[in-house]
Structure formats: structure tokens, C-alpha cells
Amino acid sequence: MSIMEVSKETRTRIKENLSKIESAKDIFELFKVLNYPEDIVFDITAKRKKDSFEFRSDDGQKIKEIYSVLSLENKLHIFLLETTSMAPSFIRSVTTTFDRQYLNFFLILTVDYSEVVFIFPNREKINRDQHKLKLIKLIVNRDEIYYTDIQTLSTLFYEEGTKRRQVWRQWKAAFNVERVTKNFFDDYKKVFFLLKNELSNQGILKKQSHEFTLQLLNRVMFVYFISKKEGWLNTKRFMKWLWESYKKQEKYGDDEFYEIWLKQVFFKAFNNQSNLIINLPSEVKKEVSNFPFLNGGLFTPNDLDGLEIEISDELYEKIFKFYEKYNFTIKEDMPLEEEVAVDPQMIGYVYESLANVAAEIYDRHDLGIFYTPRVEVDFMARRALIEYLSKNLIDIPKENLYHLVFDPPEEKKKITKDFENKFWRTFEDVLD
């Protein structure tokens, strides 16, 4: 379905709400900002007793409060859970409990409101009689609000008179990870051609300008990813911090960021040579002094790095504005769980799409991004494995094979034990 565009004022109010969330009251207020009628948004006192749900005992102990946020036509429900845990296994188990009791629902989980997880539970069909519950998460950090967060939540905006089924489809469209991926690629292409053209205007050969642009943008993207890895870099949004530090030195307009600042971070800080950094402020040297050594070749100087080029600060402003729109995550999507964010496989997608583009294609600015998402590949591989096993293990019910191959670890224990006791030797023979 088409995505509704909300006003700039509404987006601003959503951002303000997210950045100030401190209690359940603010979550209720968010849905009022999203235009849900007062008669379907409950009062904050609308709490539910845990024993009205069939939670596992250990899950129930981790749940502090359950709020009913709203109910549309008494068939589409939003619940807010204050918990002591945000472990993926706990979230899946709790969502599964709600899935057994409600056809259409939406969950919001938090420990202390500094981080809030919005969960859209999507039932995916495996075969005619079986479905699996896929969790699509939007993780919002109160101190780091991204364009993706605002875009996703603004798409939940309620239009007066909209029926429950259409609202559900609207929520599903809002939590479409492929839409985020497409938006990222579209924005990536824009900065890609801006940079490539700037290099071409300096007399750099077409092939070199193409390869240099791809290399530089992927290096920057990689730093955005490792900034998310706990303990690797001191600053979570390091690239933004570095760029702001450069501008604070009143260097903007000197067009020295790439040559003097970025190259030293790439080739010295990430190669255990921070002590060789020169002509940078002391706070920058201190910040990068303990950066990890990143082997693998991405930050090893090569012939492209020897090109005599100048990249304008104005262009870098656009590059960082692009990257700062998106939330990067180091968690790669799994078959039954996705996050509304940009994950590490994006580097592979970009390289796969752009590394060997024919000159006549990128002259038209038509990159024709073709890739098969990791989750889709994983799903197809599992289905193929089930079909192979089913044909060669006729004594094993096909339903058991589905459970073995598709069930998440916490739900697979019983079926795995059954295989060990009855079928494992036969299973190994078939796979040998």
C-alpha cells in the first residue's frame, strides 16, 4: 500500500516526544500525536494483570507492568510492557504469548524508557497449514533519534475513519525493512554520483573515480557500523563527532578534511599507528589513540589512495547528512527477526551492485540495484533443505523437519531431543 506523508509539524512533534520519553504517559501521548482518537486510546490507568495472560513463569517474573494503550474495533490492540529484560529470547517468548491470544496486536517494550522497542509481529506462511511468527523491531534510543525512527513511526499516523484492516496493513507497511533498504540505496546513489562527478571534473579517469568513490563511501559506512560495537570506539557516532570537531577548528571551507583528517584516521588510527598522527587537535589524537587494528585490507592504503584529488567540505557535509539519517545496527537479520535499521550486509549489497557496473550504465545514473536479501536467501535455503530431507527421510514427519529447521533455539529443544533419540544417525547418513 502507499505510504502516507505526514506534515513537517507532526514529524517534529514525534521527534520531540521520542527524545523526551520518560514514562508510560509519554507512550500514550505519542499515539495522540499520531492522531489516534481519544475514544480508542485508553487512560494510563488501564493496566492489565499478568495472570490474564499465559506467560511462562520466568517471563512473568521479568514483566513489571502491562498497559493497554489502545484498541481499535476491539480487534487491533497495542500493549506497553515495562520489563527487567530486553533479551531477544524473552521478547520472542512474550510476543508468542500475545500471538496465542490476539489476532492483530502491536507491542512496545522498555526497561527504563531510555530505549524503547516497538514490535510488529508478522505471521509468515511456510506452507498451507503452517505459519511462523516473524518479529520486526524498531529500537528507539531516546538520546539518538534517527530519521528512520521518525519515518517509521510517522507512517503509523491515523486518518480519521480508517478501518481496522487498513490500519493493520498500514502498520505492516511502516515496518517494512525493505523500504528502509530501498531508501538507503536511493540516498546512497545520490551521494555516490555527487562524489564521482566531482572527481571526474578534476580529471580523474572514469574507472578510477568510480572505484575511489565506492571505496571511500564504504570505508565511512564501515566506521558507522563499528561505532555501534560496544567498546570498539569511544564515541558511538564517531564520524559525526570527527566532522563536528573539524568544523569547530574553523576549517570548514579549507577542503582539508579528507587529506589531513580522514586519511590519518583510516591509515594510522585503524592500523595501530596513532602515534604518527600529526596536525590534528589533541582531543582527536586522544580519541583515536586506542582504536582497534582493523585488518582485512579495507583500511590498507592502495593505488586509489595515491590519487591527487580534493574533496570539498561542502560535499562532505552532504555525505554525513546522508549517513546520519539512518540507524546502523551490527545485528544482521535472521529469518524470524528483523530490525528496522541498516545492517552490515548493506556493505556487501552496495559493493555487489556497484563494483562492476558497466560504464554505459552508470553514465545514465541507472545502477539497477539487484540483490537478494540475506533473509530471503536464508529462507530459500531452509526450504530447500526441508524438501531434500523429506524425500530422503520418509519416516520423519515433514512437520518435524519444519520445526527442526525453522524454529528459534528456545523452541527447538524438544524436537532436537526427539531427533537425537530416534533419527539422528539416519539424519547424519543422509547429510554425509
Buried (B, 14 or more C-beta within 10 A) or exposed (E): EEEBEBEEEBBEBBBEBBEEBEEBEBBBBBBBBBBBEEEBBBEBEBBBEBEEBEBBEEBBEBBEEBBBBBBBEEEBBBBBBBBEBBEBEBBBBBBBBBBEEBEBBBBBBBBEBEBBBBBBBBEEEBEEEEEBBBBBBBBBBBEEBBBBBBBBBBBBBBEEEBEBEEBBEBBBBBBBBEBBBEBBBEBBBEBBBBBBBBBBEEEBEEEBBBBBBBBBBBBBBBBBBBBBEEEBBBEBBBBBBBBEBBBEEEBBEEBBBBBBBBEBBBBBBBBEEBEEBEEBEEEBBEBBEEBEEBEEEBBEEEEBBEBEBEBBBEBBBEBBBBBBBBBBBBBBBBBBBBBBBBBBBBBEBBEBBBEEBEEEEBEEEEBEBEBEBBBEEBBEEBBEBBEEBBEEBEEBEBEBBBBBBBBBEEBBEEBBEBBEEEBEEBBEEEEE
